[in-house]
Amino acid sequence: MYIIELKVQQNLTNMINNYRKTKRKQLNNHYERSFLNKISFQDMICNLQLDSPIVDSLSIPSHLHSVLNMKVADFILDGNRNIPRYLIQKKESLARQILTVTLPTEDTSEKLNWRGSSDGELTCQITYSALRVSGPALRWCKLAWNSFVPPTRSFVFWRLAHNRLPTDENLRKRGCNIVSVCWFCRHHEEISNHIFFSCLETQKIWKWLCAGTHQTLDCSDWLPLISSCVGNWSKAVQQVLIAAVLHTVWKI
């Protein structure tokens, strides 16, 4: 698992570095850049946050983009920006943004700033957060994975929750042609829900656990089972119930 994670991290790092090199090759001296065409102000000036090039903001037809060859230096006079009147009239808010940028007095090295980062650096953590699919918070994960429960018990419960236990049902899905029978009752196929919750012999185990702890647990499925361990009782009681439930699942 550690080797897989390391390879993923290395691939992400290589992808980020290649992206940075590609972007830096596209960024020349900012005075020599095209003022209107092909470049957005996010790339041109790092503290401007425009989402599109000026040609898109001004709705200039695409067939005219090739003739827009004026440079940023053409709009600088005596160290100050000289914004054309037509741009001020067409997009006054855009002109104001341009005027708020302080012009450098000498050539400085280019730096690619990543939007959404406090220091402008693109890290593996930011890339992972952007690529991963966010889902709803799963409360049962914090209940199953705890310091007071051995990892072996938590892992078996996790496999049960994701239907990844090597039951006859799952082995058949993987191409194993086997005869399936429950090892407890000998009357039903071996599937996860049956051997852990529906089987008459398993239900006796859960009834014994409820009687021994003097608690009523919902033993119809794995999620109601672990959720019913949380109640109005103390944290210590909850931990004991969770540990007992996970140990029982592991033992079955």
matplotlib code that plots the C-alpha trace (Angstrom):
import matplotlib.pyplot as plt

x = [0.0, 2.9, 4.5, 1.3, 0.8, 4.4, 4.0, 0.8, 2.5, 5.5, 3.1, 1.3, 4.5, 5.8, 2.4, 2.6, 6.2, 5.5, 2.5, 4.7, 7.4, 4.9, 3.2, 6.6, 7.6, 4.5, 5.1, 7.6, 8.5, 5.2, 5.9, 6.2, 2.9, -0.1, -2.4, -5.7, -5.3, -4.5, -3.7, -5.9, -4.9, -4.7, -1.5, -0.3, -0.6, -0.7, -3.0, -5.7, -8.4, -10.0, -11.4, -10.9, -8.8, -9.7, -10.9, -13.6, -14.5, -14.9, -16.7, -14.3, -15.1, -12.6, -11.8, -10.2, -8.0, -5.1, -4.7, -4.5, -0.8, -0.4, 1.8, 1.5, 4.4, 2.3, -0.1, 2.6, 3.6, 6.2, 6.0, 2.1, -0.6, -2.2, -5.6, -7.3, -10.5, -12.5, -11.6, -12.6, -15.9, -16.5, -15.4, -14.8, -14.6, -11.9, -9.9, -10.0, -8.6, -5.7, -4.9, -4.7, -1.7, 1.7, 4.1, 7.6, 10.5, 12.8, 12.5, 11.6, 11.5, 8.2, 6.3, 3.2, 0.7, -1.9, -5.4, -6.8, -3.4, -2.4, 1.2, 0.6, 2.3, 0.7, 1.3, 0.3, -2.3, -4.0, -3.9, -5.4, -8.1, -9.0, -9.1, -10.8, -14.6, -16.0, -18.8, -21.0, -19.3, -19.6, -20.2, -19.8, -16.2, -15.1, -17.1, -15.4, -11.9, -10.9, -7.9, -9.9, -10.7, -7.9, -7.4, -8.1, -11.6, -12.2, -10.8, -13.2, -16.1, -15.0, -14.9, -18.4, -19.7, -18.2, -19.3, -15.6, -15.6, -14.6, -18.1, -19.3, -21.5, -18.5, -16.3, -19.0, -18.9, -15.2, -15.7, -15.4, -17.9, -18.6, -21.6, -22.7, -24.1, -24.3, -21.9, -24.2, -27.7, -26.9, -30.1, -29.2, -26.6, -23.5, -24.1, -22.9, -26.3, -27.4, -24.4, -24.1, -27.7, -30.4, -29.2, -31.1, -27.8, -26.3, -29.4, -28.9, -25.4, -26.8, -29.6, -27.0, -24.9, -27.9, -28.9, -25.3, -25.0, -28.6, -28.9, -31.2, -29.2, -30.6, -29.1, -30.9, -27.8, -24.3, -25.1, -28.1, -26.0, -23.1, -25.3, -27.4, -24.2, -24.5, -27.1, -27.7, -25.2, -21.6, -18.7, -17.2, -20.4, -20.4, -16.8, -17.6, -20.6, -18.7, -15.8, -18.1, -20.0, -16.9, -15.3, -18.5, -18.4, -14.8, -15.5, -18.4]
y = [0.0, 2.4, 1.7, 2.4, 5.7, 6.7, 6.0, 8.0, 10.9, 10.7, 10.7, 13.7, 15.5, 14.8, 16.0, 19.2, 19.9, 19.3, 21.6, 24.3, 24.0, 24.1, 27.2, 28.9, 28.3, 30.1, 33.1, 35.6, 39.1, 40.7, 43.9, 41.8, 40.0, 40.5, 42.9, 41.7, 38.3, 34.8, 35.7, 36.4, 38.8, 35.9, 34.9, 38.4, 40.0, 37.5, 39.6, 40.2, 37.5, 37.5, 34.3, 34.9, 36.9, 40.5, 39.5, 37.5, 40.2, 42.7, 40.1, 40.6, 38.1, 35.2, 36.0, 39.3, 37.8, 37.2, 40.9, 42.0, 42.3, 45.2, 44.6, 45.6, 48.0, 49.9, 50.9, 52.2, 55.9, 57.3, 54.3, 54.5, 52.6, 54.5, 52.7, 53.5, 55.5, 53.0, 50.3, 52.6, 53.3, 49.6, 48.0, 50.6, 48.0, 46.1, 49.4, 50.1, 46.7, 47.3, 50.7, 49.2, 47.0, 48.5, 48.3, 47.0, 49.3, 46.6, 43.2, 40.5, 36.7, 35.1, 33.1, 31.0, 31.6, 29.0, 30.3, 29.0, 28.8, 31.3, 31.5, 30.8, 27.4, 24.3, 21.4, 17.8, 18.4, 21.1, 18.9, 15.9, 18.1, 19.4, 15.9, 13.9, 13.5, 14.9, 13.0, 13.1, 12.7, 9.1, 9.1, 5.4, 5.5, 7.4, 4.9, 1.9, 3.2, 4.1, 3.8, 1.6, -1.0, -3.2, -2.5, -6.1, -5.8, -2.5, -3.8, -6.8, -4.4, -2.1, -5.0, -6.0, -2.4, -2.4, -6.0, -7.1, -10.2, -13.4, -15.0, -17.6, -14.8, -12.6, -15.5, -16.5, -12.9, -13.4, -16.5, -19.3, -22.0, -23.3, -24.7, -22.1, -22.9, -21.1, -22.7, -21.9, -23.0, -25.2, -24.0, -20.8, -19.5, -17.8, -14.1, -11.3, -10.1, -13.6, -14.9, -11.8, -10.7, -13.0, -16.4, -17.8, -18.9, -15.4, -13.8, -15.8, -14.3, -10.7, -11.4, -12.7, -9.5, -7.3, -9.2, -9.1, -5.3, -4.5, -2.5, -2.7, -2.9, -2.8, -6.0, -5.8, -4.6, -3.2, 0.5, 0.4, -1.9, 0.4, 3.5, 2.0, 1.9, 5.7, 6.8, 9.0, 7.0, 7.9, 7.9, 4.9, 2.8, 3.7, 2.6, -0.7, -1.3, -0.5, -2.7, -5.5, -5.2, -5.1, -8.0, -10.0, -9.3, -10.3, -13.5, -14.5]
z = [0.0, 0.9, -2.5, -4.4, -2.5, -3.2, -6.9, -7.0, -5.3, -7.7, -10.7, -9.4, -8.7, -12.3, -13.7, -11.7, -12.7, -16.4, -16.2, -14.5, -17.2, -20.0, -18.5, -17.9, -21.5, -22.7, -20.4, -21.9, -20.6, -19.6, -21.6, -24.8, -24.3, -26.5, -24.7, -25.9, -27.5, -26.1, -22.6, -19.6, -16.9, -14.4, -16.4, -17.1, -13.7, -10.8, -8.5, -11.1, -11.0, -14.5, -15.8, -19.5, -22.0, -22.7, -26.2, -24.6, -22.1, -25.0, -27.2, -30.1, -32.9, -33.2, -36.9, -35.7, -33.0, -35.5, -36.2, -32.5, -32.2, -29.9, -26.8, -23.2, -23.7, -26.2, -23.4, -21.0, -21.0, -18.6, -16.4, -16.1, -17.9, -20.7, -21.1, -24.5, -24.2, -26.1, -23.5, -20.6, -22.3, -23.2, -20.0, -17.2, -14.5, -16.4, -17.0, -13.2, -12.5, -14.9, -13.4, -9.9, -10.9, -9.9, -12.8, -12.0, -12.5, -13.8, -15.4, -12.8, -13.1, -14.0, -11.4, -11.9, -9.2, -8.6, -7.9, -4.6, -2.9, -0.2, -1.4, -5.1, -5.0, -6.5, -4.1, -4.2, -1.5, -3.6, -6.6, -4.7, -3.2, -6.7, -8.3, -5.7, -5.8, -2.6, -1.0, 2.1, 5.4, 6.7, 10.4, 10.7, 9.6, 12.8, 14.8, 13.2, 13.0, 16.6, 18.9, 21.3, 18.5, 17.1, 13.4, 12.4, 13.7, 12.0, 8.7, 8.7, 9.4, 6.7, 4.2, 5.3, 4.8, 1.2, 0.5, 0.0, 2.2, 0.4, 0.7, -1.8, -3.4, -4.1, -5.2, -7.7, -9.1, -9.7, -11.7, -9.0, -9.8, -6.2, -4.3, -1.8, 1.6, 4.9, 7.4, 10.3, 9.3, 6.2, 4.6, 2.8, 0.4, 1.9, 1.3, 3.6, 4.8, 5.6, 7.5, 9.6, 10.2, 8.7, 9.7, 12.8, 14.4, 13.9, 15.4, 18.6, 18.9, 18.5, 21.0, 23.5, 23.0, 23.5, 26.7, 28.0, 27.5, 28.4, 25.2, 22.2, 19.0, 15.5, 14.0, 10.6, 8.7, 9.3, 9.2, 11.6, 13.9, 14.4, 14.4, 17.3, 19.4, 19.7, 22.3, 25.3, 27.4, 28.3, 25.8, 27.7, 27.2, 23.5, 23.1, 24.8, 22.6, 19.4, 20.4, 21.2, 17.9, 15.8, 17.7, 17.2, 13.4, 13.3, 15.2, 13.0]

ax = plt.figure().add_subplot(projection="3d")
ax.plot(x, y, z, "-o")
ax.set_aspect("equal")
plt.show()
